[in-house]
Amino acid sequence: MSTSKPPAAPTINQYRHRDTKPRRHGAPEWADPRQKPLFYTILLIVIMVFVLDLAIFAALLFPQVLKKNTTQQDTYVVSGQSMEPTLKDKDRITLTKTHDTPQKNDIIVGETPEAWVPQGRTKPTLIKRVAATTGDTITVEAGKLKVNGEEYATTGGLKCRISSSYSKKIPKGYVFIIGDNPPHSTDSLSILCQHPTHETYLFPEGNIKDYGSIQKL
């Protein structure tokens, strides 16, 4: 009676490597695909170092570009006498925004509304001062413009058709603008004095192209 030896049980290493390819001849020990934990760890470290270097490079480069773009300011040249004595004819200025929306006393640069332009004339770009914003109440009485009860300007030099008094709360989306030299300015106050029964004097916020505090150049 003959007997045969049972097949030898596979070793742990045989289980571990039977489904993997052998290490390429001459390759470093860490590149052995059979050494999975070590191989993947080193690969992950290499990727992380690469990403970190890329992030540092971007942080050094792009903030300078963004800073240049966000701080770039347009230059405006004043024409006329409407903002005297603050601004004179041919003054060159820039505007710096200090709020998310135009605020009282800000200088604005904007497009003249259609209703303010005589028929047949082009619409000029204007530079004026914000006297009142949404929610403020303007009152014209006895030759004075008041904003929320406080005197802001006078109608002296204007042919104002308001016989007694006029009061209006500025609706959302509009502002009330005037020049610092009202007798020589086409603005909300002069339009109101000409047409007190209309509300064409309201200046749309959408017409504002730039606003803020002024810096003369």
VOPAGU-2260 file (C-alpha; in pm, 1 decimal, decimal comma):
REM VOPAGU-2260
SITE   aa  ch    i         X         Y         Z
SITE  MET   A    0       0,0       0,0       0,0
SITE  SER   A    1     148,2     327,4    -106,1
SITE  THR   A    2      91,3     663,2      45,1
SITE  SER   A    3     143,6    1014,0     -90,7
SITE  LYS   A    4     221,6    1328,0      92,3
SITE  PRO   A    5     -60,3    1581,3     114,0
SITE  PRO   A    6      14,2    1908,6     -66,8
SITE  ALA   A    7     198,2    2157,4     145,4
SITE  ALA   A    8     -12,5    2442,7     283,9
SITE  PRO   A    9      70,3    2777,9     123,7
SITE  THR   A   10     278,7    3009,3     336,0
SITE  ILE   A   11     179,7    3362,8     436,0
SITE  ASN   A   12     414,3    3506,6     176,9
SITE  GLN   A   13     257,9    3293,3     -91,6
SITE  TYR   A   14     -85,9    3426,6       0,7
SITE  ARG   A   15      48,4    3780,9       6,7
SITE  HIS   A   16     224,6    3774,4    -328,3
SITE  ARG   A   17      46,5    3524,5    -540,0
SITE  ASP   A   18    -166,0    3792,7    -709,4
SITE  THR   A   19     111,9    4048,6    -755,7
SITE  LYS   A   20     385,1    4086,6   -1006,4
SITE  PRO   A   21     744,3    4046,1    -892,5
SITE  ARG   A   22     956,3    4355,9    -841,6
SITE  ARG   A   23    1128,2    4474,4   -1157,7
SITE  HIS   A   24    1494,9    4386,2   -1163,3
SITE  GLY   A   25    1705,7    4678,0   -1050,1
SITE  ALA   A   26    1412,3    4880,3    -909,5
SITE  PRO   A   27    1456,7    5032,5    -561,3
SITE  GLU   A   28    1304,4    4850,9    -268,2
SITE  TRP   A   29    1036,1    5121,5    -213,0
SITE  ALA   A   30     912,5    5078,1    -572,8
SITE  ASP   A   31     837,6    4710,6    -523,3
SITE  PRO   A   32     460,4    4684,8    -593,9
SITE  ARG   A   33     448,7    4398,0    -347,2
SITE  GLN   A   34     530,5    4642,6     -72,4
SITE  LYS   A   35     191,6    4813,6    -104,3
SITE  PRO   A   36     173,2    5008,3     224,4
SITE  LEU   A   37     519,3    5161,7     181,0
SITE  PHE   A   38     470,2    5231,0    -190,6
SITE  TYR   A   39     136,4    5411,8    -147,0
SITE  THR   A   40     261,6    5609,3     152,0
SITE  ILE   A   41     559,5    5745,8     -40,5
SITE  LEU   A   42     340,3    5819,6    -344,0
SITE  LEU   A   43      94,1    6012,0    -124,2
SITE  ILE   A   44     376,5    6217,0      30,2
SITE  VAL   A   45     511,7    6307,8    -314,4
SITE  ILE   A   46     165,0    6423,5    -429,4
SITE  MET   A   47     111,0    6629,4    -112,9
SITE  VAL   A   48     447,6    6803,4    -148,7
SITE  PHE   A   49     368,4    6886,0    -510,9
SITE  VAL   A   50      26,8    7031,0    -423,0
SITE  LEU   A   51     174,9    7234,2    -135,8
SITE  ASP   A   52     444,4    7380,2    -362,7
SITE  LEU   A   53     178,9    7471,6    -619,6
SITE  ALA   A   54     -36,5    7642,0    -355,1
SITE  ILE   A   55     259,0    7847,1    -225,4
SITE  PHE   A   56     347,2    7954,9    -578,7
SITE  ALA   A   57     -13,7    8062,4    -646,9
SITE  ALA   A   58     -33,4    8252,6    -317,8
SITE  LEU   A   59     279,5    8447,8    -406,5
SITE  LEU   A   60     173,6    8528,0    -761,3
SITE  PHE   A   61    -201,7    8584,7    -776,0
SITE  PRO   A   62    -261,1    8823,5    -480,4
SITE  GLN   A   63     -41,6    9077,8    -658,0
SITE  VAL   A   64    -254,0    9051,0    -971,9
SITE  LEU   A   65    -581,4    9068,0    -778,5
SITE  LYS   A   66    -460,9    9363,7    -576,9
SITE  LYS   A   67    -366,9    9547,1    -893,0
SITE  ASN   A   68    -706,8    9486,1   -1051,5
SITE  THR   A   69    -919,2    9571,1    -746,5
SITE  THR   A   70    -732,5    9892,1    -665,5
SITE  GLN   A   71    -725,0   10023,9   -1018,9
SITE  GLN   A   72    -915,5   10353,9   -1030,4
SITE  ASP   A   73   -1060,8   10544,5   -1320,3
SITE  THR   A   74    -962,0   10906,0   -1366,7
SITE  TYR   A   75   -1227,4   11171,6   -1436,6
SITE  VAL   A   76   -1191,8   11525,7   -1567,1
SITE  VAL   A   77   -1439,2   11782,1   -1434,7
SITE  SER   A   78   -1615,9   12001,9   -1687,0
SITE  GLY   A   79   -1805,0   12315,4   -1584,7
SITE  GLN   A   80   -1882,2   12501,2   -1262,9
SITE  SER   A   81   -2150,4   12281,2   -1106,0
SITE  MET   A   82   -1923,2   12141,4    -831,0
SITE  GLU   A   83   -1742,8   12462,6    -734,2
SITE  PRO   A   84   -1579,8   12540,5    -501,2
SITE  THR   A   85   -1508,8   12171,5    -427,3
SITE  LEU   A   86   -1416,1   12086,3    -784,9
SITE  LYS   A   87   -1321,0   12327,6   -1058,4
SITE  ASP   A   88   -1329,4   12303,2   -1434,4
SITE  LYS   A   89   -1062,3   12064,6   -1569,9
SITE  ASP   A   90    -981,8   11917,4   -1227,0
SITE  ARG   A   91    -865,8   11554,6   -1254,7
SITE  ILE   A   92    -996,2   11323,6    -984,3
SITE  THR   A   93   -1035,8   10960,1    -880,0
SITE  LEU   A   94   -1305,4   10812,6    -655,6
SITE  THR   A   95   -1248,4   10569,1    -369,9
SITE  LYS   A   96   -1542,8   10357,9    -251,8
SITE  THR   A   97   -1582,9   10333,1     123,2
SITE  HIS   A   98   -1929,7   10169,5     123,9
SITE  ASP   A   99   -2109,7    9894,4     -65,3
SITE  THR   A  100   -2367,8   10146,9    -184,3
SITE  PRO   A  101   -2359,0   10526,0    -233,3
SITE  GLN   A  102   -2400,4   10717,2      91,8
SITE  LYS   A  103   -2493,4   11074,7     176,9
SITE  ASN   A  104   -2220,3   11322,8      73,3
SITE  ASP   A  105   -2048,9   11074,6    -159,7
SITE  ILE   A  106   -1946,3   11207,3    -500,2
SITE  ILE   A  107   -2098,6   11010,8    -788,5
SITE  VAL   A  108   -2020,4   10982,6   -1156,3
SITE  GLY   A  109   -2321,9   10878,0   -1358,5
SITE  GLU   A  110   -2527,4   10886,9   -1671,9
SITE  THR   A  111   -2771,9   11176,2   -1703,5
SITE  PRO   A  112   -3136,6   11054,8   -1706,8
SITE  GLU   A  113   -3329,4   11098,4   -2030,4
SITE  ALA   A  114   -3578,9   11334,9   -1864,6
SITE  TRP   A  115   -3299,5   11575,2   -1771,0
SITE  VAL   A  116   -3168,0   11618,9   -2125,8
SITE  PRO   A  117   -3331,6   11865,7   -2366,2
SITE  GLN   A  118   -3454,5   11699,8   -2681,9
SITE  GLY   A  119   -3189,8   11669,3   -2949,0
SITE  ARG   A  120   -2894,7   11691,0   -2711,0
SITE  THR   A  121   -2656,8   11414,2   -2606,9
SITE  LYS   A  122   -2658,0   11276,8   -2252,9
SITE  PRO   A  123   -2348,7   11399,8   -2069,3
SITE  THR   A  124   -2174,6   11215,5   -1788,7
SITE  LEU   A  125   -2226,8   11410,0   -1467,2
SITE  ILE   A  126   -2037,7   11451,8   -1140,0
SITE  LYS   A  127   -2256,7   11543,3    -841,2
SITE  ARG   A  128   -2293,7   11493,8    -467,2
SITE  VAL   A  129   -2543,5   11260,2    -299,6
SITE  ALA   A  130   -2777,1   11461,5     -76,4
SITE  ALA   A  131   -3022,0   11185,8      16,0
SITE  THR   A  132   -3055,0   10810,3     -30,6
SITE  THR   A  133   -3333,1   10551,7      -4,8
SITE  GLY   A  134   -3548,8   10616,7     302,5
SITE  ASP   A  135   -3440,1   10978,1     352,7
SITE  THR   A  136   -3700,9   11255,1     337,1
SITE  ILE   A  137   -3627,7   11567,1     137,3
SITE  THR   A  138   -3820,3   11889,9     192,0
SITE  VAL   A  139   -3807,2   12212,8      -7,5
SITE  GLU   A  140   -3959,0   12507,7     175,7
SITE  ALA   A  141   -3889,7   12881,1     200,5
SITE  GLY   A  142   -3595,4   12855,9     -36,5
SITE  LYS   A  143   -3421,8   12578,5     156,0
SITE  LEU   A  144   -3357,7   12210,0      86,9
SITE  LYS   A  145   -3376,7   11998,3     400,7
SITE  VAL   A  146   -3281,2   11632,3     435,8
SITE  ASN   A  147   -3449,6   11458,0     728,7
SITE  GLY   A  148   -3531,7   11799,4     875,0
SITE  GLU   A  149   -3178,4   11943,1     851,6
SITE  GLU   A  150   -3089,8   12219,2     608,2
SITE  TYR   A  151   -2866,3   12091,7     330,5
SITE  ALA   A  152   -2869,6   12357,4      56,5
SITE  THR   A  153   -3065,6   12656,9     -70,1
SITE  THR   A  154   -3255,2   12725,6    -389,4
SITE  GLY   A  155   -3098,5   13068,9    -422,6
SITE  GLY   A  156   -3032,7   13149,9    -787,9
SITE  LEU   A  157   -3278,4   12886,2    -908,5
SITE  LYS   A  158   -3615,3   12966,2   -1061,3
SITE  CYS   A  159   -3806,2   12740,2    -826,3
SITE  ARG   A  160   -4173,9   12680,4    -899,6
SITE  ILE   A  161   -4248,1   12532,9    -557,9
SITE  SER   A  162   -4498,0   12784,0    -421,5
SITE  SER   A  163   -4526,2   12662,8     -63,2
SITE  SER   A  164   -4345,6   12342,1      29,6
SITE  TYR   A  165   -4265,3   11999,6    -107,6
SITE  SER   A  166   -4177,1   11684,2      81,5
SITE  LYS   A  167   -4091,5   11335,2     -42,8
SITE  LYS   A  168   -3941,3   11017,0      98,8
SITE  ILE   A  169   -3681,1   10881,0    -140,7
SITE  PRO   A  170   -3802,7   10542,9    -271,5
SITE  LYS   A  171   -3587,3   10233,5    -303,1
SITE  GLY   A  172   -3347,1   10235,3    -595,5
SITE  TYR   A  173   -3309,9   10614,1    -615,5
SITE  VAL   A  174   -3097,4   10893,7    -472,6
SITE  PHE   A  175   -3123,2   11273,2    -465,1
SITE  ILE   A  176   -2815,1   11444,5    -607,5
SITE  ILE   A  177   -2708,9   11809,1    -624,1
SITE  GLY   A  178   -2406,5   12009,8    -733,6
SITE  ASP   A  179   -2211,0   12211,4    -480,7
SITE  ASN   A  180   -2290,6   12519,4    -692,2
SITE  PRO   A  181   -2672,3   12485,7    -738,1
SITE  PRO   A  182   -2732,1   12792,9    -960,7
SITE  HIS   A  183   -2499,9   12638,5   -1221,0
SITE  SER   A  184   -2597,6   12274,7   -1183,1
SITE  THR   A  185   -2846,4   12043,9   -1351,7
SITE  ASP   A  186   -2936,1   11803,1   -1074,1
SITE  SER   A  187   -3222,6   11666,5    -864,5
SITE  LEU   A  188   -3286,0   12001,8    -699,6
SITE  SER   A  189   -3300,6   12204,0   -1022,8
SITE  ILE   A  190   -3525,8   11944,5   -1192,1
SITE  LEU   A  191   -3754,6   11941,4    -886,8
SITE  CYS   A  192   -3779,6   12320,1    -895,8
SITE  GLN   A  193   -3871,3   12309,0   -1266,1
SITE  HIS   A  194   -4125,3   12025,7   -1239,0
SITE  PRO   A  195   -4255,4   12005,1    -881,0
SITE  THR   A  196   -4556,1   11798,8    -988,3
SITE  HIS   A  197   -4339,1   11520,9   -1135,9
SITE  GLU   A  198   -4082,6   11289,7    -982,5
SITE  THR   A  199   -3834,0   11301,1   -1266,7
SITE  TYR   A  200   -3582,3   11456,4   -1027,1
SITE  LEU   A  201   -3522,3   11114,1    -867,9
SITE  PHE   A  202   -3185,5   10981,8    -984,9
SITE  PRO   A  203   -3176,9   10602,2   -1048,2
SITE  GLU   A  204   -2902,4   10414,7    -867,7
SITE  GLY   A  205   -2857,6   10214,0   -1186,1
SITE  ASN   A  206   -2726,6   10528,4   -1359,0
SITE  ILE   A  207   -2437,9   10553,5   -1114,0
SITE  LYS   A  208   -2113,3   10434,5   -1270,1
SITE  ASP   A  209   -1876,6   10518,7    -983,5
SITE  TYR   A  210   -1894,7   10679,6    -640,6
SITE  GLY   A  211   -1699,5   10748,8    -323,5
SITE  SER   A  212   -1467,4   11007,1    -176,4
SITE  ILE   A  213   -1261,4   11223,7    -412,3
SITE  GLN   A  214    -886,6   11250,6    -456,7
SITE  LYS   A  215    -752,6   11526,5    -679,7
SITE  LEU   A  216    -463,2   11441,9    -907,7
